[in-house]
Each structure stands twice: as structure tokens, then as C-alpha cells.
Amino acid sequence: MGTQLAQRAKSICETSSKYRVWRSLGSAVLGTVWYLAALPAHALSGSEVAHNVNARYNDTRAYCYIDKPAHFCTGLIVRPLEGGVAEHFWAPTPGESAAQSMSFVYLRRDVDVGRLPYSAGFILSDSLTASEQGKPMNVRCVYPLDEAVSGGSGDHGCNLGGGKMAAAVATVAPDLNSCDANGVTDVASWMTHHAANGWQCSFSADVAAKFYTALQAHKAYADKTRTPSLLIEPWTIDAPRSIPFEAIYFDVSNGGQLVQAQQYQMIYYKATGEWLPILRMAFDAAGKASFEFVQEDQLNAGFTVADDLNARFNETRSECPDGKAIVYCSGVIVRATNGGPAVWNPSADAIAKNGVSSSYLRTDAHVHNPYRGMGLVFRPLDAPATYPLTPRCIYAPDGNLHKREDGCGPSTLGPETGPCAAIGIDTLAKWLPHYAQYGAEGCSFAITVAAVNLSLEARRTFPWPPPNFESRNELVLVPWPRDIPGSLPLEALFYSEREFSLPSVQATQLEYYLITGRFLPIVHLGWPIPITGPIFIYHPEDQATPRGAAGLNVPSAPFVREGNGDDPVEPNDSGAVTALSHP
């Protein structure tokens, strides 16, 4: 009875449709993890994809289920890419096109590889999941060591000795491995054949024991710079949805660049309308890999940023949950900037006045436009940050700081134009005659619940649209140290005019990436700003990082970085950062 059940289970595994029956029979073993793995990558969260990838990498079974090779359910099928932008990064090389086989790395925890040939690329689903998704893979053979594929090798690249060794069968794809015909059946005979002939034979990718022997032969060869290689029949280049993509990766421990991964993510999105997750890959000191999903790395994270900004803009709470003024948790703080390098640094004048100018945007603040049509967008002041920002005061109109020695102090019109609280102005009725006398050179409101709310109430007395200095308010921040962009609570960059301000903001985005290694999304800010409704819009095509720039994303050479550090990329001595003013 046991033998009959085993035979029946084996038969069940022969086709992708029958795998669903097998999954039902084995649900106690496979469970929810298998179900998630069978979903298309775009149907899972990025964290779920990372979980599946890590689980398969750490699964070191010799075979899958009863007698299926390990690539059906374990390990990772990876395509490292040299770099640069290609219209179809999933396309075969000319040699692969001639052989009608593409080379993929087979990677898992028990494969002794400390790094991949290139530091970015993509990961496919396992063979079983690909079949379940209606995207089957024809894995032709497996080599213990990676090999360049060309049309000169026989059997679609599976026979480096040349010629044809596998007889085609009309209804079943032939097993193209060349080890069988050369009498190679185990690790020892593979090593002997390789040493005697100077070329390696390929093992079967269809027979579980033979596939596992290939992995053992790789281990016996003991060269961590060589990787096991699967040869897979190419897909139709113009139909990327038919390819069982799971994720894009970049290796932070070996010089991998986020911009390269974002290029691939953008290319795939333009071709399919779907977003592939980007995963951070890292090898530890022992040569073992792990994968992590970071939301901020994703190009489509900009949509979430814009949604959050619009939600804060349209919020009208009167104070923060901890009893602080609304500028800490509600609304949006932007700082208008000129183009040029290091726009996040406070100016010498701002440092001298102890006051960095910014605008506080909220639906009930009635701000018509910031000082300039481009600049920085900050996270909420109460959000965690390496270097949190501190507000000093707020002016209902532009505060004319150029006429003040201190950012929150008196103007040139006299001592009555310093802090409003110092002269007893704590109601709108008291502020109105003061403003009628002093205008934009009048007093500043303290950062208290009542005073900030009063500044917004004062703004709502201005005509709409407000003219001149009344078109914006001015929130004064304590200056921060220069040259710490990665420590500042920056949330985005904004622009208002595509022709004039977008190129400068794109240069800032590239500069920020070069220094920090992080993606800072660019959002469009409506100009003029309406009183209500969404004012921030995210356009993936506005982003400069997925397009790269000179010196930013050159094709990566193998093993670019020694060690496993993930320190951010710093600008080089040639001035690469400041040279990016015209992306």
C-alpha cells in the first residue's frame, strides 16, 4: 500500500496542474508559506517577498518532495547583471541567443559563494512556483561552475565538448546534460573528467540526485569565485510578464548601487505597469547571504510619500497628541532653495541670525506659494531623526528676516517688532492693529499651541490670493550643522515648474544619493497652492536616480568593494557631486 501511495504521489508531481493536488495532499507540510510563494511577486508585499527569498536561500534539501530536483522549491535562481541601462535587461546576450540558453546562478546557503559576479540583478521564482503562476521554466542543465554560453557549444550550451549528445523526443523536452554520455555519475568522476579534458560536463536539471551531485561537485572544486550555473531556455523578450520574476536585488556588501536596481525597476514598470520589489542583499563575513526589503528603496515609495504629505496638509487638528504645537505633527514644512550643491546646508546668514527660513503648509494656513518653486520637504518634527530640527518661531506673513539681526528678534522698525508675547499680543484683535502698523516686519509668534494657531488665524484675514509677503508664512528653524544630509529628517524634494526647477531638483536628488546612498523622492508641488485638495503629486518619470548619470552608475566590475561594509558612497575628489547640475 505504501509503495502504491508513493507511486501515485510521484505521478501527481508530473505537471503543474497536478502540483495543486499535491499541495492539497501535503498541506500539513507546505502550509501558508507555499501559498504565498505561489502568488506573483507583485501580489505580495515586499516584506513577504523578502521572507520567501530568505526561506529558499536557507533551505538546503537535496531534493523537493519525492524526487524533484532542488531548484523546484529551494535555492535562488539569480541573474547578475553587469550594469548600465538596457531596454530589456532580461534579454539574453548575443552568445546566449545563439545557444538559445541563458545562464543563471543557483544560490543557496550550502553553496560556497561569498559574492556574485556582479552586484545587482534579478531573482526568479523557484521552478514549481513559476509553473503554478503559468510561467514555466525550461531548465536545460546545470553546471557546477559558471560558464559563458555561446552557439559553439552543443545541445543549447549543455555540451561544452561540442556536438549533440541528447536525442530529442517529440513530446518531452530532452535531458540535455552531457555528463551522462561521458560516464560521469558522481563528484569524483566529474573532477577527473574536468581535469583530463579541460572542460566540464553538465548534470541533469531534471533528476534530483544528479542535480544535487552538481552542487556537491561545486563544493568539491572549492573555488568561491565560481558559481553553479543553470541554463534556461529564454523567454520572449517582448513579453516580460511571461518571465517568473520575483525581485530585483543589489548587493550592499559588494558595491551594489540602488540606482542600478531602480533602473531595472523602472524599465520593468514601463514595460508591464507592475512594480517588482527591490531587495537589499548582503553577504556576511562567513559568506552567507541575507535579503531585506526597505520601503524607501522603492521607486513607487514616492506615491506613499505624496499621500502622506497630502494627508498632513489637509489635517486641521489644533494641537499634537503630546500637547505640542501643530508644527510638530501636522501640516508640511518646506524650505525653498536655489539650485546648486549642498542645498540642505544652512546659509552663513541663517547661521548668523540663528534662523533657517521655511514655510508651513496646511489647508487652514492659506499659503499661496513658497519663496521659490523648488526645495526640501521635511518629515514631521516629532518623527524620529538622527538630527531632529527645532522650531524657534513663526510669522504669519513672510518675516523679512533680512531686516532682522536675529531670526525671531526685532526688525529695523524697532523693539516692538520682536516676539509677539513680549508685547502682549495674544489675540487676533491685538495683532491686527500691530500688523497694520508694521506689516511683514512685525512680531513673531512663539512655538506654543495657542501662538501657532493664532498665526494661522491671522493668515486667514489676508485676501485670497494673498499678495506679496502675505503669500507665505515663515517658520524659523534652529540652524543645523553643515554637511549632514543623511542625518536630517528629509522626506522629499519638491519642484513646481518642470522646465525651470525640475532639472535643479534632479541634480540635488543625485547628489543626495551619491553622499548617502539613499533615494529621496521628488514630488511636484502645485503652484499656486490651492486651499484644499491634494497639492503634492509623485511622478516616477521625474526621478533622476533610475536614469543614472555620468559617474553614478557605470557598469559594475566584479568584486568592486573589498570587505562587507555598507558605508554610504561618498563624493570623489574629482567633484562628481557638484558636476551633476545638469542631469
Beta strands, then each sheet from edge to edge (+ up, - down):
strand 1: 63-64
strand 2: 68-69
strand 3: 76-80
strand 4: 102-107
strand 5: 120-124
strand 6: 139-143
strand 7: 229-232
strand 8: 245-251
strand 9: 278-283
strand 10: 289-293
strand 11: 332-336
strand 12: 356-361
strand 13: 374-378
strand 14: 391-395
strand 15: 445-446
strand 16: 474-477
strand 17: 490-495
strand 18: 522-525
strand 19: 536-538
sheet 1: 1+ 2-
sheet 2: 6+ 7- 4+ 3- 5+ 8- 9- 10+
sheet 3: 15+ 14- 16+ 12- 11+ 13- 17+ 18+ 19-
end
